[in-house]
Amino acid sequence: MSIQSFFNHQINRYDSLHLAMFSGKGGVGKTTLSCGFARRWAKLFPEEKILLISTDPAHSLGDVLQVKVEDKALPLDDLPNLSVRALNSGKLLLEFKAKYGKFLELLVERGSFVEGEDLTPVWDLEWPGLDELMGLLEIQRLLTEKAVDRVVVDMAPSGHTLNLLGIKDFLDVILNSLELFQEKHRVITQTFQGRYNADEVDDFLIQMKSELTEGKKLLQDDNCTTCLVVAIAEPMSLLETARFIDSLETLEIPCGGLLINRILPQSDLDLDRYSEQQILLDKFLNLPGHQPIFTVPQQAVEPLGGKALDKIINQIQKIDRVTLAPPPPIEWPKKVPPSFNDFIAQGRQLILIGGKGGVGKTTVAAAIGWALANNYPDKNIRMISIDPAHSLGDAFGQQLHHEPTQLTPNLSGQEVNADIVLEQFRNDYLWELAEMISGEGTESGAVKLAYSPEAWRQIVAQALPGIDEMLSLVTVMDLLDKKQQDLIILDTAPTGHLLRFLEMPTALGDWLAWIFKLWMKYQNVLGRVDLMGRLRNLRQQVMQAQKKLKDPQHTEFIGVVQAQAAIIAEQVRLTASLQKMGVSQRYVVHNRYSPDVEIHPQLFAEQTLVRLPSLPRSVPPIDRIKGAANLLF
């Protein structure tokens, strides 16, 4: 392997930048490397203000830095020019409403038949994707107002990072739609008063458009910004990284290189894993685009705190080629009790697999599906990935799509495509809802309004980041209602977005309740009784889904962890959140279990800890799934 020091390679390029974003598949070490990189910048530029910020709903900066991290940016004791902040999207949203709410409310009032007082409740509803929007706007503000000199961002896992980075195009369309609302107001005013004088709403639109343009330029400017993609040398990480880099190129976001984490320095540590890593490093080097590839060595202990982070960042090296290792002998581990109970015999119809990104949720989900399908050949079992960055097909070594694929006669798999579900959702509800809110009538001879219907159609045509959670919920509800499957196993998004999925029934129910209240007031004008009937059915379905999610006889939630402090800390928080939400959790899977490192049983005192030992690497994906199934049951 030829090696060139990371610090001597392209240092001028990285150190001339002002925004460094770290993303990649969940659980690959994004937080660790973003913390180390931010500390490096703080030491290199002691006169500058450096900000390390997390946009992941499940923040773990504090776990890695071993300091308290909150929404207020707090300086590190040993590096006072480096401040750390975990974004509180709810607080940012309140500030955004306070600053701009009156303009938005006025614009929507001008673009609909609704009086302003009827719109007030909608601003208090929980809308999917608002955390992405608020996070991006805040990072943009910090840089454009020069509140800090440089920003390092610990991003959400790749699927939700792409939602965030794509939000600029979404905002473009929303602002164009609001402009149509205002144009309608201008024309009406001109018609009745003979003239039009620009008002504060016009100023607001000009300001927002200017800020949006500047923000987009900032993200796409390779003299200012880079996205450093973190990965590990495992098959699913390679496949997701390749898809992620393609998406960054489509969004015109500059990719500065790939950091391949946890690389074994020599084969005698673990020949099986070392051999696989060398093969995959070679594949990383041959990815399209030929991004610079850096390796980060496996640490003897988990790198927590400033000294460990400084050490790991100084060990990063650039590679240009690898030497392949001989294939190792294959050894399967022995089963470690206790095992899972028989979920089908216990009447479960829905199993959710959750936890921090990269802990092995997909492997566990696939293994449970495989085991139960083999034990119950007369039962139909469906595995569904609702993570925007799907890995379920990768786990089985074959492509999965939105339409289910039969893996065995009674086991099927699918990866929910939010675009397809959204289009169906538009056709079922949203197009007509847009017409209704604009005030456009359905009866023959009804007045056709200018501007507003087109603006609402533009808004409905957009995929709000985060809507994938809502639509995944609708898909799962539909399958459960049709009773075509005896058991559904969900491979979920990482922690923060899993919680958003579980909160979605409440958010969607509140949204529909507002629509009904609006319709009741204006039903004589609106008509559309059929649409309201369909929306009522949807709300009933949503409320029923919420009951099912909280029914321990119907739904099983299984957490997955590995024996690392940051992962365990996040799972402890997730367990507490689930308990607060009323979602039952009986099991936690300790993945990649080794007898040398036990998880203290008191951390998950109310759950059964099921241990899944490390599986051999140099076997086909389906053999790993079969092996995991045998070890879990």
N, C-alpha and C positions, 0 to 999 in steps of 0.2 A: 504494500500500500504506500503510495507516495503522499507525503503529508506536507502541508504548508501552513504556517501559523495563521490562525484566524485574525490575529491582530495586525499582521503584516499584509493581509489580503483585503483589499477594498475598504480599508479603515477610513480613508478619506471620504469615500462615498457614504458610509453609514453615519459618520460623525459630522457630516454637513447637513444632515436631515433634521427635521423638527418633529416628525410624527412617526413612531415605530409601532406597528400593530403586530401582535403575536396571536396567531390562530392555528387551527388544525383540528384533527380528530380529538374528541374528548379523551382526557386522561393520559396525554402523551408528554405532559410537562410544560405546557404553555405558561402557567403561572410561575413555575420555578425559573424558567429562562427569561421571562419578562422582568421578574424581580432582579435577577442577576444583571441583565442588560441595563436596567434603570440605575442600579448602583454603580455600574461601570461608567455611565454617562455622568453621574453626579461627581465621581472622582476626577474624571477627565476635564470637566467644566465646573470648577468650584465656584465661579462667579455667576453662574447661570442658575435659574430656577427650573428644576426638573420635576415633573409630575408623573407619578405612576398611578394609573387609574384602571379600575375593572368595570367592564360593561356586562359581565356575565351575571345573570340574576342570582346564581349561586356563587357568591363571592368567596374566594379562598386566599386572598392576598395575606390576610392576618395569620392564617394557618402556616403559610410558608415563611413569612418574615418573622413570625413569632412576636408580633406586636399587635396592639389594638388598632383596628382599621374601621373607620366609619365614614359617613357621607362627607363630613368636613375634612378637608385635606390637612393631614397632620405630618409635621416633619419627623424624620428618623433621628434618634438621639445621636448616632455616630455620623450621620450625613445630613446636617440641617438644611442643605439646599435641595434635598430630595423629599418631597411630600407624597403621601400615599392616600388614596381616596377610593372608596367603594361607592359607586353611584347609587343613589336612592332615586329610582325613576319616579316613584310616587310623589316625592317632595318636588322634584323638578317639574313634574306635570302641574302641580298646584301653582308653582311660580309662573309657569307658562300661561296657565289659565288667567292668573291675576294680571299678567302683563298684556295678553292678547285676546283674552276671552270675549271682551265686549265687541271687538272687531269681528271675530269669527261668528258670534251669535247674531250680530247685525247682518253679516253677509248671508248666513244661512236663512235668516228671516226674509231677506230680499230675494232669495232664490227659491222660496217655497210659499205655500199658502198659509203657513203656520205663523201664529203670533209669537212674539219674542218670549213671552212668559211660558209658552208651551214647550219651548226649546231648552229651558233652564235645566230640567232633569238630565238631558242627554249628555251634558258636559260632566256630570258626576258619575256616569257609567264607566265600568272598566272595559276598555277596548283592547283587543289583542294587538301586540306590536308596539304599544306606546313606550315600553322601556327601550326598545331599539331606537325609536325616534328621538326620545329625550336624551339618550346617551350620545347620539351622533351630534345633535344640536349643541350639547354642552361642550363636547370636545372642540367643535368648530368655534364656539364662542371663546373658549380659553385661548386658542391660538390666534384668532383674528384680533381679539382685544389685547393680545400680548400680556395676558395675566401670568403666563409662564413662557419660558423660552423653548422648552421641549416637552413632549408628551410621549410616554410609553403606555400602550394600551394592552391589558390582558383581556382578550376578547372571549366571547362565548365560543363553544365548539363550532366547527366549520359551517354546518348547515344554517345555524342562526346568525353566524357572522355574515354570510352572504345575504340573508334577509336585511341585516343592518346596512351593509354597503350598497344594497340595491334600493334603499329607501329614497335616495335622491330622485330617482326617476318617478317613484310614486308621488313624491311631494310636488314635482313638476306638474303632473296632471291635476293634482288637487288644487294647486294655485291657479292653473288655467281655468278650472271649473269655478273657483271663487271669482275669478275675473269675469266670467260670463254672468254670474249673479250680479256683480256690480255693474256690468254693462246694461243689463236689464233695468237696473235702478236709474242709470244715466239716461237711457232712452225715455223711460216713463217721466222722469223729472223734466227733461227737455221738452217732451210733448205737452205737459200740463203747465209748465212755467215759462217756456220759450227760451230757456237758457239752462246751463248746468255749470255749477262751480264745484271744483274738486273738493272732497271732504277728507276727514282723517282716515277713512277706510281706504281711499285711494293711496294715501301716504303709506299706510300699513302694507298694502299689496306691493308697492314699489320697493319698500324696505325688505319684505320677505323674499321677493324675487332676487334682489341683489344679494342677500345673504345666502340664498340657495345656490346661486351661480358661483359665488366665492367658495362656498363649502365643497361644491363638486370639483372645482378646479384644484382645491387643496388636496382632496383625496386622490386625484389622478395625476398630481404633479410629482414626477419622480425626483425632482430636485428638493422636495420637501418631505415626501411620504414614502414609506415602504411597508409592505406586509411580509413579515418573516413567518414562514410556515413551519410549524413544529410537527414532527412525526416520530414514529418508532419503527424499527426494522421488523415489522410483522405484516403479513399479507393484507389484512383489512385496512391497516393504516396506509400502505402503499396505494391501494385502489382508491381510497377516499382522498388521499393527497393529490393523485392525478386528476380526479374530478374537480377538486377545489382549485387547483392551479388553472385549469381550463376556464372555470367560472370567473376567476380574478381577471384573466385576460379579456373575457367578454365584457366585464364591467370596467375595463381599462384601469384597474388598480395595480400599481407597480408591485411586483413580487421581488423581494430582495434576495431570496435564497431559501434553502431548506435546511433546517437543523434536525438531524436524525439523532434522537436521544437514546440513552441507556445502551450504548454499544459496548459489548465485552471487549476488553483489550487483547485477550489471548484465549486460545481454544481450550486450554486445560481447565478453565473455570466451569465450562458447560459446553461440551463439544456439540451437542444437539442444537442448542440455541445459537452458538457461534457460527455454525455452518449455515443455518438459515439466515442469520443476519448478513453474512457476506454475500449470499445469493441476492438478497433483497437490496443491499446497498448498491450492487451492480445494476439492479433494475431502476433504483432511484437516479443513478447517474445517467441512465439512458431515457429518462422521461422527456417528452417533447418540451422544447423550450430551453433545455439544458441549463437550468438554474444552478448557481453555485451550491455545492453540497458540503455541509459541515457536519462533523460528528461530535457528539457529546458523550463522554464515557460513562458507563454504569458506575454509580457511587457505592462504596461499601455500606454506607448508612444513608438514610434519606436526608437530602440537603435542606436543612431548615436553619433559619437565622442568617445574619449578615456574613459571618466568616465562611460558612459552608457555601453560600451563594457566590461569594467572591472567588472561592476556590474553583467551583465548577465552571464559571464563565471564563476563567483563565485556562481551562483544559480543552476548550473548543478548538477543533482543527479542521482545516479544509482537506477534502480528499479529491483525487482525480481518477483513481482506479482502485480496484480491490483484487485480492488474490483469493480465489475460492478454496474452501476447506473441504476435506473428504467427508462423505456422508457418515453420520454417526450410527451406532446400533440403536434400535428402537426399544425403549423400555416403558411399559405402562405402569402407572402407580397403582397401589392397592387402595381399596375403598376404606374411607375413614368414617365410622358412624358418628352421629346419627344421620339418617337419610330423610328424604321427603316422604310425607304420607301420600296416599292415593287420592289425588285431587278429584278425579272423576267419581270415585266411589263416595266421596264426601259431598258431591253435588255442585262443585264449582263450575261456573260457566265462563268466567272471565279471570285471567291471570295477568297481572301487570308486573313487568320486570323493570326495576328502576335503580338509580344510583348515579354516582359521579361518572362523567364520561371516561371511557377507556378501561373500566374495571372488569369488563367481560359480560355485560348484560346480554348482548346478542348471542354469545355462546351458550349462556345459561338458558335463554329463551328457546333456542333451537334444540338444546338437549332435552328440555322438558317436553317439548312438542314431539320429538322423536320417540322418547320413552313411552309416553302415554298413547301415541298412535300405535306402537307395537304391542302394548299391553291390551289395547281395546280396538281390535281391527274392525269392529262394527260401529265405532263412533267416528264422526267427522270432526277433525281438529284443524283449525286455521291459525297460522302464525301471521301476525301483521306488524310491519315496521311503521311507526308513526314519527320516527326521527327524520327531519328533512335530509340529513346526511345518512342515507340508508346503508346498512351493512349486512342485513339478513341474507341477501343473495350471496354476498361474499363468504359468509359463514358456511354456506352449503356448496360453494364453489360453482354456482351457476347464476345466471341472470334472473332476477325476479322483476315483475312489472306491476302496474296498477291492477290489472286483472289477475286473479289468483292463478298460480301455477301448481299443478299436482306434483308433489315430491314423492309421494307413495300413494297407493289407492285411496287412503283415508286421511292423508296429511297434505295440506296445501299451504302455500306461502304467498304473501303479496306485500308490496311496498307502496303505501298510499301516495299517489301523485296529487298533491294539493291543487295543481292547475286543473286537472280533470274534474275533481270534486267541486272546485269553485265554479267551473263553468256550468255544471249541473245545478249547483245552488243558485247561480244567477238565473238560469232558465226557470227553476221552480219558484223562486221568490223575488230575487233582487231587482230584475228588470222592471217587474210590475210595481215593486215597492218604490223604485226610483221615480216612476211616472206618478205614483200616488202622492209622494212627498212634494213633487214639483207642482202638483195641483192640476195636472193634465187629465181631462175627463175621458171616460171610456165610451160614453154614449155617442151615437151618430149625431153629427151636427155640433158636437161639443167644441168649444173654442180651443184652438191649438196655440199653446203659449210659445213665445220666442225665448231663447236662451236657456231657461231653467231646465226643461227636460233633457236637453243635450248635456248640460253641465252635470246633472245627476247621473246620466248614463255614463259619462266619463269617470265619475267617482266609482260607480258600481263596477266598471270594467277593470278597476285596479285590484290587485291582490295585496291587501294590507299585510305587511309583515306580521306574522303571528297568527294569521287566519288559518294556517295549517293545523294548529291545535284544535280550533273550533271545528274545522271540516273533518279532521280525523275522528273527532268525537261523534259527529253526525254519521260518518261511515260505520263506525263500530256499533252505534245505536241501531242503525238500520239492520245490520247483520244479526244482532241479538234479537230484534223484534221478529225477524223472518224465521228465526229458529232453524235455519238451514245448517248451522254448526252446533255441535254439542259442547265444544269448548273453543274459546278464542284466547290466544296468548299474545299479549302486546309487548313488543320490543320498543321501549319508550325513549324519548329524548333525554339528555342528561338533566340532572336534578331541577335546576331552575325552571326549565321549560316543561318538565313533567308536572311540577306543581301548577303551572299555568294551565296545562291540560285538565288537571283535576278541578281547577277553579272555574273552568269554562262553562259548566252547566249553570252556575250562578250568574255569570256575566251575560250569557246568552238569554237566560230567563228574564233578567232585568231589562235587557234591550227589547225583548219582545213585549214585555209588560208596558213599556213606554209607547211602543207602536200601537198597542191596543187602546191605551188611554187616549192617544191622539185621534185614533179612528173614531172612538165613541163620541168625541166632541164634534168631529166634522163629518160624520157618516152620511148625513143628508147630502153633502156636496160630493163626497168621494165615491159612494157606492162600494164596489169591490168586495162584496160579501164573500165571494168565493175565495179570494186571496186571504181574507181574515180567517176563514175556516181552515185553510191549509196552514196558516201560521199558528193557529190555536193547536192544531194537531202536532206541529213541530214543538211547541212549548210543552205540551203534555209528554212528548217523547223525551225532551230534555230533562224534565223533572223526574220522569221515570228512570232515566239514566243515572241521575244523581242519587236516587234511592238505591239503585243497583250497585253503584260504586261504593256505597257505604254499608252495604249488606254483607257481613262476613260469611254468610251461607252461600252467597252468589259470587263474590269477588275476592280473590286472593292477591295481596300485594307482596312481592318478594324483593328485598333489597340485595344488592350485590356490592361487596367491598373487596379491597385488598389490604394487606397489613402495612399501610402507610398512614402516617399521622393525619395528613391533609384529607385523605380519602375517608378515613374513619370519622374525623370531625364533621365532614359534610354529611355523612350518613346519619350521624347522631342528630344533626339539625333536621334532616329530612324525616327521620322517625318521629321527632317531636312535632313537626308540621303535619304529618299524616294523622297523628293522634289528635291534634287540635281540629283537624278537618273531619274526624270521625271515620277515617279509613283504617281498616284492620290490617295489621302486619304481624304474621306469626313467624316468619323465617327471614334470616339474613344468610346469604351465601358468602363464605370466605373463599374467594377464588385465588388460585395459585397458592394454595395452602402448603406450608412447609412446617414440619414439627418444630423447627428451630424458632419460629416466630408465631406465637399464639396471640389471638386477640382476647383481651381481658373480658371474661363473660359478663361482668357487671355493666359494660358499655351497652350491651343489648340484653338486659336482664329479662325482659318480657318476650324475647324472641328466641327461637331455636337456631343455633349457629350450625349451619350445614357446611362441611368442609369439602372443597373441590380441589384436589392436588393439581400441581402443574402437569399439563398434558405434553406428550412428545410433540416437537415442532415439525419434524421431517416426515409428516404423514399427510395424505390428502385431507382437505377440509372435512369431508363427510365422515372420515374415520375419527377425526377429533370429536365431532358431534356425537357419534355412536359411543365413543369412549367416555365422554362426559356424562351421557345418559346413564351408562352402567354405573358410574361412580356416584350419581346423585340419588338413585332410587334403589 
